[in-house]
Amino acid sequence: GGGGGAVVHRTRLLPFLKERLADARCDGDGLPFSFCGGFVGYLGYEMKQDCVDMRGERNRFESGDEDAMLLFSDRFLAFDHLEGRCYAVALCDDTCEEASRAWLASMHRLLTTISPPSSPSFP
């Protein structure tokens, strides 16, 4: 968690996502939204290759474009503009709980020391 950097995986996407998220957990009970982290991005039409149509046949369409482009978001800030609140969220497994708690504590310290922005003025 939080290591940064880009990694390219050339594998079947859906089994990869299932395996990668199997041990992740997020205590999101106090959040007003259901997203606790994970993969964000896009799935292209090329993903049809991993799916089976109603006749049980695989789609054979091929493209030079990427099938999917995803970012693993294990730590993020979510802003509720209507309520004027900010939420720090960390997704972790057994290997990163201490680092996630440290990041959450540092975000709490940072967010409590800054003042909210003033309302924008328009001409």
N, CA, C and O of each residue as an XYZ file, in Angstrom:
492
protein
N       0.794     -1.197      0.000
C       0.000      0.000      0.000
C       0.831      1.252      0.000
O       1.761      1.390      0.795
N       0.503      2.168     -0.887
C       1.125      3.474     -0.897
C       2.524      3.487     -1.466
O       3.244      4.469     -1.285
N       2.942      2.417     -2.159
C       4.292      2.348     -2.679
C       4.521      3.205     -3.897
O       5.661      3.572     -4.182
N       3.474      3.535     -4.626
C       3.617      4.355     -5.819
C       4.250      3.571     -6.948
O       4.585      2.396     -6.797
N       4.410      4.232     -8.075
C       5.022      3.601     -9.227
C       4.001      2.886    -10.086
O       2.888      2.589     -9.652
N       4.409      2.616    -11.320
C       3.523      1.948    -12.267
C       3.973      0.518    -12.487
O       5.168      0.236    -12.577
N       3.013     -0.374    -12.573
C       3.267     -1.781    -12.857
C       2.301     -2.191    -13.951
O       1.104     -1.921    -13.860
N       2.815     -2.841    -14.985
C       1.970     -3.328    -16.068
C       1.792     -4.822    -15.873
O       2.767     -5.562    -15.750
N       0.535     -5.263    -15.845
C       0.211     -6.682    -15.722
C      -0.399     -7.132    -17.036
O      -1.380     -6.547    -17.496
N       0.153     -8.140    -17.633
C      -0.400     -8.696    -18.867
C      -0.986    -10.063    -18.531
O      -0.343    -11.100    -18.692
N      -2.225    -10.025    -18.061
C      -2.897    -11.231    -17.602
C      -4.399    -11.051    -17.783
O      -4.850     -9.983    -18.197
N      -5.162    -12.068    -17.483
C      -6.618    -11.964    -17.535
C      -7.055    -11.038    -16.411
O      -6.707    -11.263    -15.252
N      -7.815    -10.000    -16.741
C      -8.118     -8.943    -15.789
C      -9.042     -9.371    -14.653
O      -8.725     -9.129    -13.489
N     -10.149     -9.987    -14.952
C     -11.129    -10.277    -13.913
C     -10.591    -11.221    -12.832
O     -10.808    -10.953    -11.650
N      -9.904    -12.307    -13.181
C      -9.300    -13.132    -12.121
C      -8.222    -12.364    -11.335
O      -8.086    -12.550    -10.126
N      -7.469    -11.511    -12.015
C      -6.454    -10.702    -11.338
C      -7.095     -9.782    -10.303
O      -6.614     -9.692     -9.174
N      -8.175     -9.100    -10.678
C      -8.857     -8.198     -9.740
C      -9.418     -8.971     -8.545
O      -9.306     -8.523     -7.404
N     -10.013    -10.117     -8.808
C     -10.576    -10.924     -7.722
C      -9.484    -11.331     -6.736
O      -9.672    -11.238     -5.523
N      -8.344    -11.782     -7.257
C      -7.241    -12.197     -6.390
C      -6.651    -11.012     -5.625
O      -6.363    -11.119     -4.433
N      -6.477     -9.896     -6.307
C      -5.842     -8.715     -5.692
C      -6.695     -8.133     -4.567
O      -6.156     -7.616     -3.589
N      -8.011     -8.212     -4.697
C      -8.899     -7.623     -3.699
C      -9.368     -8.609     -2.629
O     -10.085     -8.224     -1.705
N      -8.973     -9.863     -2.745
C      -9.479    -10.893     -1.834
C      -9.206    -10.586     -0.367
O     -10.073    -10.812      0.477
N      -8.026    -10.080     -0.047
C      -7.664     -9.853      1.353
C      -7.781     -8.403      1.794
O      -7.505     -8.090      2.952
N      -8.179     -7.521      0.903
C      -8.288     -6.100      1.253
C      -9.509     -5.887      2.136
O     -10.532     -6.555      1.991
N      -9.375     -4.948      3.046
C     -10.510     -4.642      3.913
C     -10.528     -3.147      4.206
O      -9.496     -2.476      4.176
N     -11.692     -2.659      4.482
C     -11.862     -1.253      4.821
C     -13.028     -1.166      5.790
O     -14.124     -1.650      5.508
N     -12.783     -0.553      6.917
C     -13.853     -0.346      7.883
C     -14.562      0.943      7.484
O     -14.233      2.018      7.984
N     -15.516      0.834      6.597
C     -16.201      2.004      6.073
C     -17.521      2.311      6.744
O     -18.347      3.027      6.177
N     -17.742      1.787      7.942
C     -19.026      1.983      8.622
C     -19.348      3.450      8.863
O     -20.520      3.824      8.815
N     -18.360      4.292      9.120
C     -18.623      5.693      9.410
C     -18.627      6.586      8.190
O     -18.758      7.804      8.312
N     -18.484      5.994      7.008
C     -18.430      6.793      5.779
C     -19.812      6.945      5.160
O     -20.619      6.017      5.210
N     -20.092      8.112      4.575
C     -21.394      8.308      3.925
C     -21.404      7.816      2.472
O     -22.312      8.155      1.712
N     -20.406      7.022      2.084
C     -20.334      6.482      0.728
C     -19.785      5.061      0.832
O     -19.216      4.686      1.857
N     -19.955      4.276     -0.221
C     -19.580      2.867     -0.143
C     -18.198      2.559     -0.711
O     -17.709      1.445     -0.521
N     -17.548      3.494     -1.396
C     -16.238      3.220     -1.972
C     -15.164      3.351     -0.905
O     -15.001      4.414     -0.305
N     -14.442      2.281     -0.672
C     -13.374      2.278      0.348
C     -12.003      2.150     -0.282
O     -11.014      1.944      0.421
N     -11.931      2.265     -1.580
C     -10.658      2.100     -2.272
C     -10.715      0.884     -3.166
O     -11.664      0.101     -3.123
N      -9.704      0.744     -3.959
C      -9.648     -0.362     -4.904
C      -9.243      0.174     -6.256
O      -8.539      1.179     -6.353
N      -9.681     -0.485     -7.278
C      -9.288     -0.102     -8.629
C     -10.256      0.916     -9.216
O     -11.473      0.743     -9.144
N      -9.713      1.962     -9.787
C     -10.495      2.960    -10.513
C      -9.862      3.122    -11.889
O      -8.649      2.972    -12.037
N     -10.661      3.423    -12.878
C     -10.139      3.597    -14.227
C     -11.195      3.261    -15.253
O     -12.377      3.548    -15.063
N     -10.764      2.651    -16.339
C     -11.728      2.317    -17.388
C     -11.491      0.904    -17.907
O     -10.380      0.376    -17.865
N     -12.572      0.318    -18.395
C     -12.524     -0.962    -19.096
C     -12.961     -0.691    -20.519
O     -14.071     -0.210    -20.750
N     -12.103     -0.994    -21.472
C     -12.417     -0.741    -22.872
C     -13.276     -1.833    -23.470
O     -13.496     -2.879    -22.859
N     -13.757     -1.576    -24.671
C     -14.560     -2.579    -25.371
C     -13.762     -3.852    -25.609
O     -14.335     -4.926    -25.792
N     -12.436     -3.728    -25.606
C     -11.584     -4.889    -25.820
C     -11.752     -5.925    -24.717
O     -11.378     -7.084    -24.897
N     -12.308     -5.526    -23.583
C     -12.546     -6.455    -22.479
C     -13.549     -7.531    -22.864
O     -13.682     -8.539    -22.169
N     -14.251     -7.321    -23.964
C     -15.199     -8.345    -24.404
C     -14.492     -9.669    -24.653
O     -15.124    -10.725    -24.623
N     -13.171     -9.621    -24.902
C     -12.418    -10.859    -25.114
C     -12.451    -11.758    -23.892
O     -12.359    -12.979    -24.017
N     -12.584    -11.163    -22.703
C     -12.620    -11.947    -21.471
C     -14.018    -12.420    -21.120
O     -14.202    -13.122    -20.126
N     -14.989    -12.052    -21.910
C     -16.379    -12.394    -21.610
C     -16.895    -13.420    -22.604
O     -16.385    -13.546    -23.718
N     -17.906    -14.142    -22.183
C     -18.536    -15.154    -23.022
C     -19.899    -14.624    -23.432
O     -20.646    -14.109    -22.601
N     -20.228    -14.753    -24.740
C     -21.536    -14.274    -25.184
C     -22.620    -15.292    -24.833
O     -22.332    -16.325    -24.229
N     -23.846    -15.006    -25.207
C     -24.984    -15.853    -24.822
C     -24.914    -17.244    -25.450
O     -25.569    -18.163    -24.960
N     -24.139    -17.422    -26.520
C     -23.990    -18.735    -27.146
C     -22.827    -19.517    -26.520
O     -22.560    -20.650    -26.918
N     -22.134    -18.913    -25.538
C     -21.003    -19.586    -24.903
C     -19.695    -19.408    -25.647
O     -18.712    -20.087    -25.353
N     -19.677    -18.485    -26.626
C     -18.458    -18.260    -27.402
C     -17.756    -16.987    -26.943
O     -18.397    -16.015    -26.543
N     -16.444    -17.012    -27.008
C     -15.661    -15.834    -26.645
C     -15.663    -14.845    -27.810
O     -15.625    -15.238    -28.976
N     -15.707    -13.567    -27.476
C     -15.605    -12.522    -28.476
C     -14.147    -12.450    -28.917
O     -13.255    -12.399    -28.069
N     -13.887    -12.443    -30.200
C     -12.517    -12.469    -30.715
C     -12.037    -11.117    -31.215
O     -11.004    -11.046    -31.881
N     -12.756    -10.044    -30.914
C     -12.350     -8.712    -31.355
C     -10.994     -8.360    -30.766
O     -10.764     -8.566    -29.574
N     -10.103     -7.836    -31.578
C      -8.800     -7.407    -31.094
C      -8.559     -5.966    -31.489
O      -9.011     -5.510    -32.540
N      -7.852     -5.264    -30.646
C      -7.549     -3.855    -30.887
C      -6.126     -3.584    -30.422
O      -5.590     -4.311    -29.587
N      -5.523     -2.546    -30.960
C      -4.208     -2.135    -30.518
C      -4.253     -1.308    -29.256
O      -3.216     -1.011    -28.663
N      -5.450     -0.933    -28.842
C      -5.601     -0.134    -27.623
C      -5.526     -1.021    -26.384
O      -5.715     -2.235    -26.448
N      -5.246     -0.377    -25.261
C      -5.231     -1.106    -23.992
C      -6.631     -1.614    -23.683
O      -7.621     -0.926    -23.934
N      -6.705     -2.823    -23.135
C      -7.994     -3.392    -22.748
C      -8.579     -2.663    -21.545
O      -9.792     -2.483    -21.435
N      -7.701     -2.252    -20.655
C      -8.138     -1.582    -19.434
C      -6.987     -0.741    -18.908
O      -5.819     -1.047    -19.144
N      -7.323      0.301    -18.207
C      -6.320      1.138    -17.557
C      -6.856      1.418    -16.162
O      -7.851      2.125    -16.001
N      -6.197      0.866    -15.162
C      -6.690      0.975    -13.798
C      -5.594      1.490    -12.874
O      -4.407      1.232    -13.072
N      -6.023      2.206    -11.886
C      -5.152      2.706    -10.830
C      -5.636      2.092     -9.528
O      -6.832      2.107     -9.235
N      -4.713      1.556     -8.753
C      -5.106      1.000     -7.458
C      -5.049      2.114     -6.435
O      -3.971      2.581     -6.068
N      -6.201      2.532     -5.985
C      -6.308      3.628     -5.029
C      -6.501      3.043     -3.634
O      -7.613      2.694     -3.237
N      -5.387      2.944     -2.895
C      -5.496      2.384     -1.543
C      -5.533      3.463     -0.474
O      -5.821      3.177      0.688
N      -5.244      4.703     -0.857
C      -5.355      5.839      0.064
C      -5.856      7.030     -0.733
O      -5.335      7.333     -1.806
N      -6.862      7.698     -0.208
C      -7.379      8.850     -0.929
C      -8.143      9.766      0.012
O      -8.543      9.374      1.108
N      -8.335     10.992     -0.444
C      -9.178     11.956      0.258
C     -10.454     12.112     -0.546
O     -10.408     12.271     -1.766
N     -11.588     12.066      0.129
C     -12.889     12.260     -0.516
C     -13.500     13.538      0.052
O     -13.583     13.714      1.268
N     -13.920     14.415     -0.832
C     -14.474     15.706     -0.420
C     -15.981     15.710     -0.619
O     -16.476     15.396     -1.701
N     -16.702     16.069      0.433
C     -18.146     16.253      0.356
C     -18.379     17.761      0.315
O     -18.358     18.436      1.344
N     -18.597     18.263     -0.875
C     -18.738     19.708     -1.057
C     -20.049     20.241     -0.477
O     -20.119     21.400     -0.069
N     -21.072     19.414     -0.437
C     -22.350     19.872      0.117
C     -22.273     20.036      1.634
O     -22.799     21.001      2.187
N     -21.621     19.096      2.295
C     -21.526     19.131      3.754
C     -20.270     19.848      4.243
O     -20.140     20.128      5.435
N     -19.342     20.146      3.325
C     -18.097     20.798      3.709
C     -17.198     19.899      4.541
O     -16.537     20.361      5.471
N     -17.174     18.620      4.208
C     -16.371     17.654      4.966
C     -15.349     16.990      4.058
O     -15.525     16.925      2.841
N     -14.291     16.504      4.662
C     -13.256     15.765      3.954
C     -13.022     14.452      4.696
O     -12.950     14.437      5.925
N     -12.905     13.360      3.959
C     -12.692     12.042      4.540
C     -11.376     11.484      4.031
O     -11.121     11.493      2.827
N     -10.538     10.998      4.935
C      -9.319     10.273      4.580
C      -9.649      8.793      4.675
O     -10.152      8.328      5.697
N      -9.365      8.053      3.608
C      -9.730      6.640      3.538
C      -8.493      5.828      3.160
O      -7.744      6.212      2.262
N      -8.284      4.717      3.841
C      -7.167      3.827      3.538
C      -7.660      2.388      3.465
O      -8.326      1.901      4.378
N      -7.332      1.729      2.391
C      -7.653      0.318      2.183
C      -6.377     -0.466      2.466
O      -5.307     -0.093      1.987
N      -6.474     -1.539      3.234
C      -5.253     -2.291      3.527
C      -5.543     -3.769      3.721
O      -6.689     -4.196      3.863
N      -4.458     -4.530      3.720
C      -4.529     -5.939      4.085
C      -3.632     -6.118      5.311
O      -3.237     -5.131      5.932
N      -3.315     -7.330      5.658
C      -2.521     -7.578      6.868
C      -1.114     -6.993      6.800
O      -0.483     -6.794      7.838
N      -0.612     -6.716      5.602
C       0.770     -6.253      5.465
C       0.938     -4.749      5.622
O       2.068     -4.274      5.727
N      -0.140     -3.992      5.642
C       0.020     -2.530      5.616
C      -0.811     -1.798      6.659
O      -0.976     -0.582      6.561
N      -1.332     -2.492      7.643
C      -2.207     -1.833      8.607
C      -1.499     -0.705      9.355
O      -2.071      0.370      9.536
N      -0.264     -0.937      9.789
C       0.469      0.094     10.522
C       0.722      1.320      9.646
O       0.544      2.452     10.095
N       1.134      1.095      8.404
C       1.392      2.213      7.484
C       0.101      2.967      7.179
O       0.115      4.194      7.081
N      -1.002      2.258      7.028
C      -2.284      2.918      6.750
C      -2.724      3.775      7.926
O      -3.187      4.901      7.741
N      -2.582      3.245      9.129
C      -2.948      4.024     10.323
C      -2.066      5.271     10.449
O      -2.548      6.342     10.818
N      -0.779      5.127     10.142
C       0.131      6.286     10.199
C      -0.279      7.327      9.163
O      -0.258      8.523      9.454
N      -0.653      6.894      7.957
C      -1.079      7.835      6.918
C      -2.369      8.538      7.338
O      -2.495      9.751      7.168
N      -3.327      7.789      7.885
C      -4.578      8.395      8.334
C      -4.316      9.433      9.426
O      -4.917     10.507      9.422
N      -3.428      9.114     10.350
C      -3.094     10.060     11.418
C      -2.432     11.311     10.847
O      -2.726     12.422     11.287
N      -1.536     11.137      9.864
C      -0.870     12.306      9.275
C      -1.863     13.164      8.493
O      -1.758     14.390      8.507
N      -2.824     12.538      7.812
C      -3.845     13.302      7.086
C      -4.730     14.060      8.074
O      -5.107     15.204      7.823
N      -5.059     13.421      9.191
C      -5.875     14.093     10.204
C      -5.152     15.332     10.730
O      -5.745     16.404     10.851
N      -3.855     15.172     11.044
C      -3.079     16.333     11.520
C      -3.040     17.428     10.466
O      -3.239     18.602     10.780
N      -2.787     17.055      9.226
C      -2.702     18.043      8.148
C      -4.034     18.755      7.931
O      -4.084     19.981      7.836
N      -5.100     17.986      7.856
C      -6.409     18.566      7.551
C      -6.951     19.437      8.688
O      -7.740     20.349      8.442
N      -6.543     19.171      9.909
C      -7.015     20.000     11.020
C      -6.197     21.277     11.176
O      -6.577     22.161     11.944
N      -5.077     21.388     10.457
C      -4.256     22.604     10.562
C      -4.506     23.596      9.441
O      -4.095     24.752      9.543
N      -5.171     23.171      8.376
C      -5.431     24.104      7.271
C      -6.819     24.706      7.416
O      -7.739     24.069      7.929
N      -6.953     25.931      6.960
C      -8.273     26.564      7.033
C      -9.014     26.326      5.722
O      -8.403     26.219      4.659
N     -10.322     26.247      5.812
C     -11.107     26.002      4.599
C     -10.948     27.162      3.629
O     -10.738     28.302      4.046
N     -11.048     26.875      2.341
C     -10.923     27.931      1.347
C     -12.123     28.871      1.422
O     -13.223     28.480      1.813
N     -11.884     30.088      1.046
C     -13.008     31.041      1.000
C     -13.838     30.745     -0.250
O     -13.357     30.136     -1.206
N     -15.054     31.177     -0.218
C     -15.928     30.974     -1.377
C     -15.375     31.744     -2.565
O     -14.935     32.884     -2.421
N     -15.396     31.129     -3.729
C     -14.876     31.839     -4.902
C     -15.787     33.024     -5.252
O     -17.002     32.976     -5.062
N     -15.173     34.064     -5.758
C     -15.961     35.210     -6.209
C     -15.894     35.250     -7.728
O     -14.823     35.111     -8.320
N     -17.013     35.435     -8.330
C     -17.114     35.478     -9.776
C     -17.441     36.896    -10.222
O     -18.209     37.590     -9.557
N     -16.871     37.334    -11.336
C     -17.158     38.716    -11.814
C     -18.601     38.880    -12.242
O     -19.001     39.966    -12.663
